[in-house]
Amino acid sequence: MHPREEKSQVRLSIKQRLEAYPERQRHAESRTVCREIHKIIPNDPALSIAAYYPLKDEVDLRPLFEELLKRGVKIYLPCFEDKHFFFRLMDSTENLRPGEFKIPEPTKDAPILDPATLDIALIPGRAFTHEGYRLGRGNGGYDLWITEQRKKNPKTKIYGVALECQILTEIPMEPHDEKVDGVITARGLIK
C-alpha cells in the first residue's frame, strides 16, 4: 500500500478515536497539557510563540493564551489566505475574527510574525510518535511551514501538541514529512 493510502487510514482511525473521546476527558486533558506546556516555556516576556486556535478535536490552548498574554509573551496564530497560512499577532482572545475556514484569527491589521524572531511553535496534528513524527490533516501546510521556518530560524523549537490517544508507535511517512522537536501531552514533553 502507498504511504498516502496508509496515512488516510491512520487519519480515519484517529478521527474515530477522537470522536469517541469523552468531551469532559478532552477538556481535563487539555488543561493538563497547558500546565505541561507552561513548564517548558521560559519565564521571559520577550518570548515569541506561534500556536493555533483549537478545533473541537484538538488540545484546547486557550487557557494557556490568557496566562502567556498576562506575562507579556507575544502569541501568533495562523491566518489562512488561498489555502496558505502565515502567523499574525494575537493581542487578546476577544479580538479574533472568523477567518477563511471559520477558525478564529487575529484581525488583518495585526502584525505578521517575523520568522527570525520566533522562539517556540506549538502545532497540532492528527497523530504523533514518540520520535516526533507527525501526521497532519493531509494538506501538507504545516510540513511546508516547518521546512521554511527551520531555514529562516533553525533555533525555533517546534513542538507538537496532542492528546494521549493521538500518540502512535509509528506513522507512515513520505519524504516531505517533517518531524517536530518534541511532543507535549498530559504526561509531559516527549523528545
C-alpha positions as CSV (number, residue, x, y, z in Angstrom):
1,M,0.0,0.0,0.0
2,H,1.2,3.5,-0.8
3,P,2.1,5.7,2.2
4,R,-0.6,8.2,1.2
5,E,-3.2,5.5,1.5
6,E,-1.8,4.3,4.8
7,K,-1.9,7.9,6.1
8,S,-5.6,8.2,5.1
9,Q,-6.4,5.0,7.1
10,V,-4.5,6.3,10.1
11,R,-6.3,9.7,9.9
12,L,-9.6,7.9,9.8
13,S,-8.7,5.7,12.8
14,I,-7.6,8.8,14.8
15,K,-10.7,10.7,13.8
16,Q,-12.8,7.8,15.2
17,R,-10.8,7.7,18.4
18,L,-11.3,11.5,18.8
19,E,-15.0,11.3,18.2
20,A,-15.3,8.6,20.8
21,Y,-13.1,10.6,23.3
22,P,-15.4,12.0,26.0
23,E,-15.6,15.8,25.9
24,R,-15.1,16.0,29.6
25,Q,-11.9,14.0,29.4
26,R,-10.7,16.1,26.4
27,H,-11.1,19.3,28.5
28,A,-9.4,17.9,31.5
29,E,-6.5,16.6,29.4
30,S,-6.3,19.9,27.6
31,R,-5.9,21.7,31.0
32,T,-3.1,19.3,32.0
33,V,-1.4,19.7,28.6
34,C,-1.5,23.5,29.1
35,R,0.2,23.1,32.5
36,E,2.9,20.9,30.9
37,I,3.5,23.5,28.2
38,H,3.8,26.2,30.8
39,K,6.6,24.2,32.5
40,I,8.7,24.2,29.4
41,I,8.2,27.8,28.4
42,P,10.9,30.0,29.9
43,N,9.6,32.9,32.1
44,D,10.7,35.5,29.6
45,P,8.2,38.2,28.5
46,A,10.3,38.8,25.3
47,L,9.3,35.3,24.0
48,S,7.6,34.9,20.7
49,I,5.3,31.9,20.3
50,A,3.3,30.6,17.3
51,A,0.3,28.5,18.3
52,Y,-3.1,27.5,16.9
53,Y,-6.7,28.2,17.7
54,P,-8.1,24.8,18.7
55,L,-10.6,22.9,16.6
56,K,-13.1,20.8,18.6
57,D,-10.9,17.7,18.4
58,E,-7.6,19.4,19.3
59,V,-5.9,20.2,22.6
60,D,-7.5,23.5,23.8
61,L,-4.7,26.0,24.3
62,R,-6.9,29.0,25.2
63,P,-6.2,28.8,29.0
64,L,-2.5,29.0,28.1
65,F,-3.1,32.0,25.9
66,E,-4.5,34.0,28.8
67,E,-1.6,33.2,31.1
68,L,1.0,34.0,28.5
69,L,-0.6,37.2,27.4
70,K,-0.6,38.4,31.1
71,R,3.2,37.7,31.1
72,G,3.7,39.8,28.0
73,V,4.6,36.9,25.7
74,K,3.8,37.5,22.0
75,I,1.5,34.9,20.7
76,Y,0.9,34.4,17.0
77,L,-1.9,32.5,15.4
78,P,-2.3,31.2,11.8
79,C,-4.2,33.2,9.3
80,F,-5.3,31.5,6.1
81,E,-5.4,33.0,2.7
82,D,-5.8,31.0,-0.5
83,K,-5.0,27.7,1.3
84,H,-1.7,29.1,2.6
85,F,-1.1,30.4,6.1
86,F,1.1,32.8,8.0
87,F,1.0,34.0,11.5
88,R,-0.3,37.2,13.0
89,L,0.0,38.6,16.5
90,M,-2.9,37.9,18.8
91,D,-3.2,40.7,21.4
92,S,-6.3,39.3,23.0
93,T,-8.6,36.3,22.6
94,E,-11.5,38.8,22.3
95,N,-10.1,40.4,19.2
96,L,-10.2,37.3,17.0
97,R,-12.4,37.1,13.9
98,P,-13.5,34.1,11.9
99,G,-11.1,33.5,9.0
100,E,-11.2,31.7,5.7
101,F,-12.1,28.4,7.3
102,K,-14.3,30.0,10.0
103,I,-11.4,29.4,12.5
104,P,-10.9,32.5,14.8
105,E,-7.8,34.5,13.6
106,P,-6.2,37.8,14.5
107,T,-7.5,40.8,12.5
108,K,-6.0,41.7,9.2
109,D,-4.2,44.8,10.7
110,A,-2.4,42.7,13.3
111,P,1.4,42.5,12.8
112,I,2.7,39.5,10.8
113,L,5.3,37.2,12.5
114,D,8.9,37.7,11.5
115,P,10.1,34.1,11.4
116,A,13.6,35.1,12.5
117,T,12.2,36.2,15.9
118,L,10.1,33.0,16.6
119,D,11.3,31.1,19.8
120,I,8.7,28.3,20.1
121,A,5.9,26.9,17.9
122,L,3.1,24.8,19.3
123,I,1.4,22.9,16.4
124,P,-1.5,20.5,16.1
125,G,-1.6,17.2,14.3
126,R,-3.8,14.2,13.8
127,A,-1.1,11.9,15.3
128,F,2.4,11.9,16.6
129,T,5.1,9.3,17.5
130,H,7.5,9.4,20.4
131,E,10.2,10.2,17.9
132,G,8.5,13.3,16.8
133,Y,7.0,12.1,13.5
134,R,3.8,14.0,12.8
135,L,0.7,13.2,10.7
136,G,-1.4,16.2,9.8
137,R,-4.8,16.6,8.2
138,G,-3.4,15.9,4.7
139,N,-2.8,19.2,3.0
140,G,0.9,19.5,3.9
141,G,0.6,23.1,5.2
142,Y,2.5,22.6,8.4
143,D,5.2,20.4,6.8
144,L,5.9,23.2,4.4
145,W,5.8,25.8,7.2
146,I,8.2,23.8,9.3
147,T,10.6,23.4,6.4
148,E,10.6,27.2,5.8
149,Q,10.7,28.1,9.5
150,R,13.8,25.9,10.0
151,K,15.5,27.7,7.1
152,K,14.7,31.1,8.5
153,N,15.5,30.3,12.1
154,P,16.9,26.9,13.0
155,K,16.8,27.8,16.7
156,T,13.0,27.8,16.8
157,K,11.8,24.9,19.0
158,I,8.8,23.2,17.2
159,Y,6.6,21.1,19.5
160,G,3.6,19.0,18.6
161,V,0.6,19.2,21.0
162,A,-1.5,16.1,21.4
163,L,-4.0,14.2,23.5
164,E,-2.8,10.8,24.7
165,C,-5.0,9.0,22.2
166,Q,-3.1,10.7,19.3
167,I,0.3,9.1,20.2
168,L,1.1,6.1,18.0
169,T,4.1,3.8,17.8
170,E,4.6,4.5,14.1
171,I,3.2,6.7,11.3
172,P,3.6,6.2,7.6
173,M,6.0,8.8,6.3
174,E,6.9,10.4,3.0
175,P,10.0,12.4,2.1
176,H,8.2,15.8,2.5
177,D,7.0,15.0,6.1
178,E,8.7,17.0,8.8
179,K,9.4,15.9,12.4
180,V,8.9,18.1,15.4
181,D,11.4,18.7,18.2
182,G,9.1,17.0,20.7
183,V,5.5,16.3,21.5
184,I,3.7,17.7,24.6
185,T,0.9,15.6,26.1
186,A,-0.7,15.4,29.5
187,R,2.3,13.2,30.6
188,G,4.8,16.0,29.7
189,L,7.3,16.5,26.9
190,I,8.2,13.6,24.7
191,K,11.6,14.1,23.0
